[in-house]
Amino acid sequence: MTLINLLASEAPNEWWLPGDKNEVIWGTLAFLIVAFLLVKFGREPVRKYYANRTAAVEEQLGAAEQARAEAEAERDRIKAALADSDSEAARIIEDARQSADRLRADIEARTVTEIAQLRERAEADLATTRTQATADLTGEVSRLALGATEQVVGSTLDDSAQQRLIDDYIRQVGSQN
């Protein structure tokens, strides 16, 4: 038979409760006793459990909030360090530029000084060379003049006459230049 036929075949109860009345009464009474015992002996452990659980959750929330605050502080410190490193890099670059400018100015000043010293040395060497050339030329001209004079005169002149002839010739050559 089907379930509908089975239900239809049972005799309806006068009460609004289905099934056996004794079973309902004893079941209700057992439920109430168990409920009373649970409330009497189970309320405090449940309350302690939820209080402990709430405290643990609040502690975890506090720890999480503290960790978040520490992380934000670390983030701010890192940002500040990055900003400091950027400014430090800019400062180092500027110092390098200034050092390069000073070095270039020093090199230019040394170069100008060395050029001036080289010119002075060159002028001194030129003057020395000119004086030496003049002295060599004078000596050579003296020797040639003496040789020419000896050939013309045919005899050796004394020292004073020879010196006078040399001086006259040098004056004569000097006046032509």
Phi, psi and omega in degrees: 000160180270167182296323180294318178296321179296314180293323181289333184281338180288150181280136180294145179272150180283334180275163177281348179274133177281156175081202185278134182291321181297319179297320179293317182295309181294324178294318179294316180298317179296319178299315181296321179294313180297319179296318179297314180296320178297317180293316184294312186257342184261343183296314184294313177299321179294317179298316178297318180300312181291326177294314177297319179296317179297317179296319180295318179295317178297322178295317178295321177296319177297316179296320179294320179295319178295318179296321178295317179297318178295320179295320178294320178296318178296319177299316179296321179295319180293318177299317179296320178296321177296316178297318178296321180293324176296315179292325178295319178297317178297320179295318180296318179297317179296319177299319179296318178297315180296319178297318179296319178297316179297317180297316179297316179297319178297317180296318179298317180296316178296321180296316179298318179295316180295321178298316179297318179295319178297320178298315179299316179296319179296318179295319179295317178297319179298315179296318179295317179296318179298316179297317180295318179296319179297317180294318178297316180296317179300315179297316181296315179298321179298315181296316179295319180295320180294317179297317180293319181294318180296323179290321181289312185283326177088353180221166180278134179275158174285169188297318183291321179291322179296317180295320179296317179297319179297313181298318178298318181293319179296319178296321181293316178292321180295326181285335180284332181273000000 
